[in-house]
C-alpha cells in the first residue's frame, strides 16, 4: 500500500517524533509498503499529501497538534485512514488535567493534584512534599520537576509555565514505575507490563531517549496481584477515554500495591529506546509487524465505515 508517515511537527518533541517516523518508515518499507515521509510543519505539506492520495497515514507525531486531535481532524475531513486514536480521545489524553478529571469521575486512581492557571501560585498544598510539577499538555517529561522542598517550588512552577499556559502540582507517589501498553480494539490486548528503572530515579527526557540510561524490566518486580490490578485499571482507562489501536499508560505502583495512573499516551514513541516496541516484542510481535498491524487496523476501520 501507499503509506504516508507523519513526523516532526512544531512541538517540543519534534526530534523524538522525527526519530520515531524514521524507524516506522524503515519498518513499513521492509513490509513491502510504498512509504513517503511528510512533515506537517512544511509549507508544502497539504499540497503533497493531497497529491499523494495515500491508502493510509501513519501518525508518528508526539505532542502539539499532531497528538492533540488537530491532525486527526484534518485527516477525517480528507477521508484518509490514519493510525491511532480519533479526535476526541487524542485531545483528551494530551490534556493531562482533563484526563485526570475523567479518570476520577469513573473511580480510577490518579494522584491528587492542584491546577494552576498562568500567573497563579498556591498558598498551601493539600498534600505534603515531595510533589511533581507538570505542564498540562506536554509529553516526554518536558518541563516536569520533582520538588522535595517548598523552597524549590516556585522555580519548578516557573519552569513548567515556560512550556505551557496551564500547570498542575501533583502528589509524588513513591513506588515502582511501570507502563502498560494496549494494542488493538474489540477488545484491546494488554501487552506485557514493563518496569522502568533509571540510575537517577527519574524517567526524564535523557533517561527516555539515551541508550543505556534506563532499563526496561519485563515482568516488573511486583506481586502478581499488583500487576493484575495495574493492568486492569489501564484497560479501563483505555476504554473510558476512547483510545483505539494503541496507547501507553504510565503508572506508579505504591508500596501497598495500589496503582496510580500518571499519564495516557495515544502516540507513544517508536524509537530504539521506546517502551511500546519492547512490550510488543515481549508478546512475540516484532517492530515491523507492530507497525504493519497498526496500518491494518486503520484500513479495516475505514472499510467498516
Backbone torsions as a table, in degrees:
resi	resn	phi	psi	omega
1	UNK	NA	160.8	174.9
2	UNK	-89.7	117.2	-175.3
3	UNK	-122.6	131.1	171.9
4	UNK	-99.8	129.3	175.0
5	UNK	-105.3	124.4	179.8
6	UNK	-97.6	127.6	178.2
7	UNK	-149.4	160.7	179.4
8	UNK	98.7	-104.5	-178.0
9	UNK	74.8	-170.5	-174.2
10	UNK	-113.2	11.9	-178.2
11	UNK	-81.7	165.6	175.5
12	UNK	-61.2	-13.1	-179.8
13	UNK	-96.8	21.9	-176.0
14	UNK	-56.6	-47.2	-176.5
15	UNK	-62.0	-44.4	178.1
16	UNK	-63.2	-40.0	178.3
17	UNK	-61.4	-43.1	178.6
18	UNK	-62.0	-40.9	178.4
19	UNK	-64.4	-42.2	177.3
20	UNK	-62.2	-44.4	-177.9
21	UNK	-63.5	-39.3	178.6
22	UNK	-63.7	-44.1	-179.4
23	UNK	-64.7	-43.1	179.8
24	UNK	-65.3	-42.9	-179.6
25	UNK	-59.4	-45.0	179.5
26	UNK	-63.4	-40.6	-179.3
27	UNK	-64.5	-44.5	-178.1
28	UNK	-68.6	-32.6	175.2
29	UNK	-65.7	-39.3	178.2
30	UNK	-65.2	-24.7	177.1
31	UNK	-86.4	2.3	173.5
32	UNK	96.3	6.2	-179.9
33	UNK	-83.5	154.6	171.0
34	UNK	-88.4	112.8	-169.5
35	UNK	-112.8	135.8	177.2
36	UNK	-128.5	129.1	178.8
37	UNK	-93.5	133.1	175.2
38	UNK	-131.4	141.7	176.3
39	UNK	-107.6	116.4	-177.9
40	UNK	-61.3	-17.6	178.8
41	UNK	-79.8	-8.4	178.7
42	UNK	-74.8	143.3	-179.8
43	UNK	-68.3	-18.8	-179.6
44	UNK	-96.6	5.6	-172.8
45	UNK	-55.6	-54.7	-174.7
46	UNK	-62.0	-44.8	-179.7
47	UNK	-61.6	-44.9	-178.4
48	UNK	-67.0	-39.8	-179.8
49	UNK	-63.8	-45.0	179.8
50	UNK	-66.4	-34.3	179.7
51	UNK	-70.6	-36.7	-177.7
52	UNK	-71.6	-35.8	-178.4
53	UNK	49.7	62.6	-175.5
54	UNK	-70.5	157.4	173.1
55	UNK	-73.2	-27.7	-178.8
56	UNK	-158.0	152.4	175.7
57	UNK	-117.0	124.2	176.5
58	UNK	-97.7	114.4	-177.8
59	UNK	-89.2	112.1	176.3
60	UNK	-115.6	36.4	179.8
61	UNK	-94.6	138.9	179.5
62	UNK	-117.9	127.4	177.5
63	UNK	75.2	177.2	173.8
64	UNK	57.6	-149.7	-177.2
65	UNK	-68.7	-22.0	-178.4
66	UNK	-74.9	-27.8	-179.5
67	UNK	-108.1	-15.1	-171.6
68	UNK	-95.4	11.5	173.8
69	UNK	109.6	-18.8	-176.6
70	UNK	-67.5	-49.4	178.4
71	UNK	-63.9	-39.3	179.9
72	UNK	-61.1	-42.8	178.5
73	UNK	-65.4	-38.5	177.9
74	UNK	-62.5	-43.5	179.3
75	UNK	-68.8	-32.0	174.6
76	UNK	-61.3	-44.1	-179.8
77	UNK	-61.0	-37.9	179.9
78	UNK	-80.9	-4.5	-179.2
79	UNK	60.0	39.7	178.6
80	UNK	-104.1	128.6	175.3
81	UNK	-62.9	140.6	178.7
82	UNK	-143.1	155.7	-178.2
83	UNK	-80.3	151.9	171.7
84	UNK	91.7	-171.7	-175.6
85	UNK	-68.8	158.7	179.7
86	UNK	-80.1	-169.2	-173.9
87	UNK	-61.2	-51.6	-173.4
88	UNK	-65.1	-50.6	-178.9
89	UNK	-63.4	-38.0	178.7
90	UNK	-61.9	-46.7	-179.2
91	UNK	-64.5	-41.9	-179.0
92	UNK	-65.3	-47.6	-172.6
93	UNK	-71.8	-28.6	176.3
94	UNK	-72.1	-25.3	178.5
95	UNK	-91.1	98.5	-172.2
96	UNK	-62.1	-36.0	-179.8
97	UNK	-67.6	-42.8	178.2
98	UNK	-65.2	-37.3	176.9
99	UNK	-59.8	-46.7	-178.6
100	UNK	-62.5	-39.9	179.7
101	UNK	-61.8	-42.3	-180.0
102	UNK	-69.0	-42.1	178.4
103	UNK	-60.2	-45.3	-179.0
104	UNK	-65.8	-38.6	178.1
105	UNK	-58.7	-36.2	-178.6
106	UNK	-93.4	9.7	175.3
107	UNK	75.7	21.7	178.1
108	UNK	-94.7	143.9	-171.3
109	UNK	-79.3	127.7	172.0
110	UNK	-144.1	145.5	-174.2
111	UNK	-58.9	145.7	174.4
112	UNK	-57.3	151.7	-173.7
113	UNK	-154.2	165.6	173.4
114	UNK	-131.9	125.8	179.6
115	UNK	-89.1	148.4	-177.3
116	UNK	-130.7	103.9	169.4
117	UNK	-64.8	157.6	-177.2
118	UNK	-54.5	135.6	178.2
119	UNK	91.1	-6.6	-179.0
120	UNK	-101.4	159.6	177.9
121	UNK	-151.0	133.8	-175.3
122	UNK	-73.0	134.8	175.9
123	UNK	-75.6	-30.6	179.6
124	UNK	-153.7	142.8	178.9
125	UNK	-99.9	146.4	179.8
126	UNK	-81.8	8.2	177.7
127	UNK	-145.2	161.9	-175.0
128	UNK	-83.4	164.9	171.5
129	UNK	-75.3	153.0	4.0
130	UNK	-76.2	159.3	177.6
131	UNK	-132.9	168.2	176.8
132	UNK	-120.8	129.1	177.9
133	UNK	-104.5	127.6	-172.8
134	UNK	-133.8	137.4	164.0
135	UNK	-65.7	149.6	-173.3
136	UNK	-73.3	-36.0	-167.9
137	UNK	-127.8	40.1	177.4
138	UNK	-126.0	153.5	175.8
139	UNK	-113.9	-169.0	177.6
140	UNK	58.2	25.9	-179.7
141	UNK	56.5	20.0	178.8
142	UNK	-67.5	128.8	177.3
143	UNK	80.0	2.9	-177.6
144	UNK	-89.5	140.3	177.6
145	UNK	-134.4	138.7	168.3
146	UNK	-94.5	121.6	-174.3
147	UNK	-113.0	120.0	-176.9
148	UNK	-94.7	-22.7	-178.4
149	UNK	-134.2	149.2	-176.3
150	UNK	-58.9	-33.5	-176.1
151	UNK	-64.8	-17.5	179.8
152	UNK	-99.7	0.0	-173.8
153	UNK	-68.3	-43.9	-176.2
154	UNK	-59.7	-42.2	-179.5
155	UNK	-65.8	-38.0	179.5
156	UNK	-67.4	-40.4	177.9
157	UNK	-64.3	-42.3	178.6
158	UNK	-62.5	-40.9	178.0
159	UNK	-61.5	-44.8	-179.6
160	UNK	-65.0	-39.8	179.2
161	UNK	-67.9	-20.9	176.8
162	UNK	-70.8	-14.2	-179.5
163	UNK	-108.2	-20.0	-172.3
164	UNK	-153.9	155.8	179.5
165	UNK	-85.8	-10.7	178.4
166	UNK	-133.0	134.9	-173.8
167	UNK	-134.1	154.4	172.0
168	UNK	-140.3	155.5	178.0
169	UNK	-111.1	127.9	-172.9
170	UNK	-120.7	142.8	174.9
171	UNK	-62.3	132.1	178.4
172	UNK	-76.6	127.6	178.1
173	UNK	-102.4	118.6	178.1
174	UNK	-86.7	134.5	179.7
175	UNK	161.6	-146.8	-177.7
176	UNK	-104.0	125.8	179.0
177	UNK	-88.0	126.1	-179.8
178	UNK	-132.2	164.1	175.2
179	UNK	-136.4	140.5	-179.3
180	UNK	-119.9	120.9	177.8
181	UNK	-101.8	138.7	179.5
182	UNK	-123.0	135.1	-174.8
183	UNK	-127.2	128.2	172.9
184	UNK	93.9	-169.1	-173.6
185	UNK	-147.2	157.1	169.5
186	UNK	55.4	54.7	-5.7
187	UNK	-96.9	162.8	174.3
188	UNK	-71.6	150.3	176.6
189	UNK	-91.7	134.8	175.4
190	UNK	-88.9	113.0	-178.7
191	UNK	-77.0	162.7	-179.8
192	UNK	-52.9	134.8	-178.3
193	UNK	-72.9	146.5	-179.4
194	UNK	-120.3	133.2	170.4
195	UNK	-94.5	132.6	-177.3
196	UNK	-101.3	124.9	178.2
197	UNK	-123.1	133.2	177.7
198	UNK	-131.8	155.1	178.6
199	UNK	-66.1	-36.2	-177.0
200	UNK	-84.1	-16.6	-175.8
201	UNK	85.4	2.4	-178.9
202	UNK	-131.2	119.1	-177.7
203	UNK	-82.4	73.3	-176.4
204	UNK	-90.5	-173.1	-175.9
205	UNK	-57.8	-43.3	-178.9
206	UNK	-64.3	-43.9	180.0
207	UNK	-65.0	-33.3	-177.6
208	UNK	-71.2	-39.1	-166.9
209	UNK	-117.7	7.5	174.9
210	UNK	-104.5	118.0	179.5
211	UNK	-54.9	129.7	178.8
212	UNK	88.1	-6.3	-177.6
213	UNK	-82.4	-14.9	177.0
214	UNK	-142.2	161.4	179.3
215	UNK	-122.9	134.9	177.4
216	UNK	-103.8	112.3	-178.2
217	UNK	-100.4	121.4	179.0
218	UNK	-126.6	120.1	-4.9
219	UNK	-79.6	167.5	178.0
220	UNK	-65.5	156.3	175.5
221	UNK	-83.1	71.5	-179.9
222	UNK	-135.6	152.7	173.8
223	UNK	-60.5	150.6	-178.0
224	UNK	-57.1	-37.6	-179.9
225	UNK	-61.5	-41.6	179.9
226	UNK	-68.3	-39.1	178.5
227	UNK	-63.1	-44.1	-179.6
228	UNK	-64.2	-38.5	-179.7
229	UNK	-67.1	-41.3	178.1
230	UNK	-63.7	-41.1	178.2
231	UNK	-65.4	-38.9	-177.6
232	UNK	-66.5	-45.8	-179.3
233	UNK	-69.7	-30.0	178.0
234	UNK	-67.3	-44.0	178.1
235	UNK	-62.1	-42.4	178.6
236	UNK	-62.2	-42.7	179.7
237	UNK	-62.7	-43.1	178.8
238	UNK	-56.5	-45.1	-176.9
239	UNK	-74.2	-43.9	-177.4
240	UNK	-64.2	-38.8	-178.6
241	UNK	-80.5	-7.3	176.9
242	UNK	80.1	24.8	179.1
243	UNK	-68.5	157.6	176.6
244	UNK	-149.4	157.9	176.9
245	UNK	70.9	-58.2	-175.4
246	UNK	-162.5	138.9	171.2
247	UNK	-157.5	156.4	176.1
248	UNK	-124.1	129.1	-178.0
249	UNK	-114.2	124.6	-178.0
250	UNK	-99.4	134.7	-176.7
251	UNK	-138.5	158.0	164.3
252	UNK	-111.7	134.3	175.2
253	UNK	-107.2	116.5	-173.4
254	UNK	-76.9	-179.4	-174.5
255	UNK	-64.8	-21.4	178.7
256	UNK	-91.6	4.4	178.2
257	UNK	85.1	12.0	-179.8
258	UNK	-90.8	129.2	178.8
259	UNK	-84.9	146.1	176.6
260	UNK	-129.3	120.6	-178.1
261	UNK	-76.3	125.1	-179.5
262	UNK	-98.6	-39.0	-171.5
263	UNK	-161.0	150.8	175.1
264	UNK	-124.7	119.0	-176.0
265	UNK	-108.6	113.4	-179.2
266	UNK	-84.1	-20.4	174.0
267	UNK	-129.0	78.1	-179.5
268	UNK	-69.7	165.3	-177.1
269	UNK	-65.8	148.7	175.7
270	UNK	-124.5	36.1	177.7
271	UNK	-90.3	176.4	-177.0
272	UNK	-70.9	-14.4	176.9
273	UNK	-105.3	7.2	-172.6
274	UNK	-76.8	157.7	-173.6
275	UNK	-79.7	-43.4	-175.7
276	UNK	-59.4	-47.3	177.3
277	UNK	-57.5	-35.4	177.5
278	UNK	-67.2	-42.7	179.0
279	UNK	-63.2	-42.3	179.0
280	UNK	-64.1	-42.6	179.6
281	UNK	-60.7	-38.4	178.5
282	UNK	-66.5	-21.9	177.2
283	UNK	-92.8	5.3	179.0
284	UNK	88.3	14.9	-179.2
285	UNK	-111.4	108.7	179.3
286	UNK	-72.7	163.4	-172.6
287	UNK	-56.7	-46.1	-178.9
288	UNK	-61.3	-41.5	179.6
289	UNK	-66.5	-38.5	178.1
290	UNK	-59.4	-47.7	179.3
291	UNK	-62.5	-40.6	-179.4
292	UNK	-67.3	-36.7	178.3
293	UNK	-63.4	-38.2	-179.8
294	UNK	-65.8	-37.6	174.5
295	UNK	-62.7	-44.1	-179.1
296	UNK	-62.7	-39.0	178.5
297	UNK	-63.2	-42.4	-179.5
298	UNK	-66.1	-42.9	-179.2
299	UNK	-65.9	-42.8	-178.1
300	UNK	-66.3	-35.0	177.7
301	UNK	-64.8	-41.3	179.4
302	UNK	-64.3	-37.8	-179.0
303	UNK	-67.3	-30.1	-179.1
304	UNK	-78.5	-18.4	-176.4
305	UNK	-78.5	NA	NA
